[in-house]
Amino acid sequence: MSVRIAIADDEALVRGGFRAILDAEPGLQVVAEAADGRQALAAVERFAPDVVVMDIRMPELDGDLATRLLRDRHPDVRVLIVTTFDLDEYVYDALHAGAAGFLLKDARPTELIAAVHAVAAGDALIAPQVTRRLIEAFVAARPREPHGSDRLADLSEREREVLLLLAGGLSNREIAAEMSLSEATVKSHVAGVLGKLGVRDRVRAVIVAYETGLVVPAGPA
C-alpha cells in the first residue's frame, strides 16, 4: 500500500520538483499540492494523506500554525518540515507544534525519499545540521529547568548514552555501530527512553536532553 503524500509550499517549482522525486519512488504517491497552510489543511481533509511535506513560511497560514492545527485535527497525519537555515526560529516553533521530521531544502532526493518513509513509519527524523544549529541555539538560550535532572532520573546509564547519541542526530543504525549493539537492541532502548521521558518520538526526546541540561551547546553535560 502506497504512502499518500501532500506537498505544501508556496513555490510551484519546489512543489513540482518534490512531486517528481516522490512519485518516481515505488510505494510513494503524491495525492495533493497546496500553496499555503490553509490549502494544506483543506487538502488533508479532502485527500487524507499519510504525510504532509510542509514548508514553513507561506502566505495565508504559515507552516508552524498549519502543523499545530493538523496535529489537533488529524493526529495520525505526519508532518515533515522542509526548511532552510535562515528560518530556524520558525522550525523550532513547528517542532513544538508537533512536526515529525525536519529536512533541509538542499537535501539530496534520496534523503527526501528516506525522510518521507521514516516519518510515515512512525519514526521521527531531524537532519543532524538542524539538530545542532536549531535546538542548541534555541534551547540553550532558554532557562534550564530548575529540576530538569528529575526528568532523567528513571533512565539507565545505557539509556542516557542512547539519548546523548540521539541528540547528536544519529540514526538507530549509527547508534548500534557506536555502542556495538544490534539495531533491535537500540530500538528497544530508544522505546525505553521515550516511555520514561513521556514523549512520543525522538524529536521530543532530543528537546528534553537539551532542556534538562543533559546536553549543552559545548557538548554532553
N, C-alpha and C positions, 0 to 999 in steps of 0.2 A: 504494500500500500504506500502510495507516494506521500511525501511530506508536502503539505499545502502551504504556500508562502504568499504573503502580501508585501509589497515594496512601497515604503513611504519616503519620498524625497522630492523636494521642490524642483530639482533639476531633471528635465526629461532625459538628457543624455545619460545621467547616472542611473536612472531607473531602467533605461534600455540596456545599458551595459550589464547591470546586475541580472536583469531578466535573461539576457543571452547566456550568461555564465551559468545561472542556476537551472534554466530549462534544459541545458545541454547535459546536465548530470542525471543519470538514471536514479529514480527514486525521489526526485525533487520536481515540483510543479508550481510555477508562479500562477496564481489564480486571480490576482488583483494588483493594481497600482494605485497610488494616491499621491497627490501633490502637496498635501498638508495634513496636519493632525486630525482635523475634522473628517476629511475624506478617508483617513486611515481607520477611524472609528466606524464610519459607515461601511467601509469595505469588510471589516471584521464581522459586522452584523449580517452583511449580505452573503459573504463567501466563506465564512468560518475557516480561516486559515489556521494552521498549527503554529506558524512562526510569522512574526512581522519584522522585517528588516527596516529599521527606523532611523531616519536622520534626526538630528537634534534641532537645529534652527530652521524652522519652516514658518510660512505665513499662517494666519488664522489661528492655529493652535500648534505650539511647538512640541517637540518630541518628548520633553520631560512630562508635561501635563498629559499628553496623549498616552504615555506609558502608564502613568498613575491611574488614569481612567480605565485603561484596558485591564489593569490588574484588579481593579474593583469590580468591573462588569464581566470580565471574561478571564478569570484567574488561570484557566488552563492554556491560554494563549501565551506563547513565549515571545519576548521581545529581544531582538538582537540590535543593539545600538551600533551604528557605523559612524565614526567621528573623526575629527582632526584634532591635533594638539591644541589649537588656539581656541577650542571650545571646552576646556577642562571643567569649568565650573558647571556648565550645563550637564555634562556627563555625570558629574558627581551627584547632582540632583536626581538624574534619571536612575542612578544606581539605587538611591534610597527609595525611588518610586517603584522599584521592582523589576528593572531590566535584568534579563538572564545572562546577557553577554555584551561585550564591547570589542569592537574591531576598528582598526584604523582604515581610512579610505585608501591608503596606499598599499593595503594588503594585497597579496597575490590572489588570483582567482581560486587556487586550491585552498587557501586559508579561509576565504569566504564560504566555500562549499563545506569545509570541515566544521566551521563555526555553526552553520545552519544545522548540520547533522547533530552536533553536540548539544545545542540548546533544545532541539526537537526531541532528543533522547532524555531530556530532563536534567542534563548537566548544566553547569554554568561555566562561562569562559570569559576571561579578561586577557587581552593582549598584554604580554609582560611589560611592554613600554608604558601602557596605560596604568598598569598596577603601580609601577614605580613613580611615574610623573604625577598621576592624578591622586591616588589615595595617599601617598606620602605628603604631597603638598597640602591637601585639604584636611586630612585627619590630623596631621601633625600640627596644623595651625589652630585646631580646636583644643579647648581644655581637656586634659585627660580625665577619665572617670575617676573620682576620688577613691572608689573601692573596686577599680577595674580588675584587679587580680582575683577578686571573688568570683568573677565570671569564668575564670580559668581553673578554679580550684579542683574541679572534678576531672580535669584532663590528666591522663597518664603522661609520663615523660615521653613515651613514643608518640602519643597524640599531639603533644606540644611540638615535637620535632616535625611532624607532618604538617601542622598548622603553619609553622615557620616557612616550610617549603612551599606550601600553598600561597603564602604571602609573597613569595619570590616569583610567582607566576608559573610554577612547574606543573606539568600535567601528571596524571597518575603514573604513566609510563616512566616519566623522568624521575618522579619521586621513588618509584620502585628501584630504578637503577642507582639512585643516590643512596638509598638505605639498604640495598641488597635484599630486597623483598620481592615477592610476587605481586603482580598488579592486583590480583584478587585480595591479597592481604592489605594492600594500600587502600583499595576501595572500601574494605571493612573499617580501616582506621579513619578514613575520611567520614564515613557514615557515623562513626562514634563521635568524632569531633562535632559534626553538625548537630547530632542529637543532644550532646551535653551542653553545647552553646545555645541551643534552642533557636537555630537558624535553619532556613530552608535550603540554602545552597552555598557553594564555595565563595561566591561573591560576598555574601553577608559574613561568612567566617573570616575572610580577609579584613573586612572592616573592623570586626571585633578585635582582631590581632593588633591593629593599629590603635584603635580607640582605648584599649586597655593598657597600652604601653608594652605589650609583648614584642612588638616590632616598632622601631623608631626610624626616622629618615637615615640615620647613620648606620643602621643595621639592627640585628636582633638584640633585645634587651636581656 
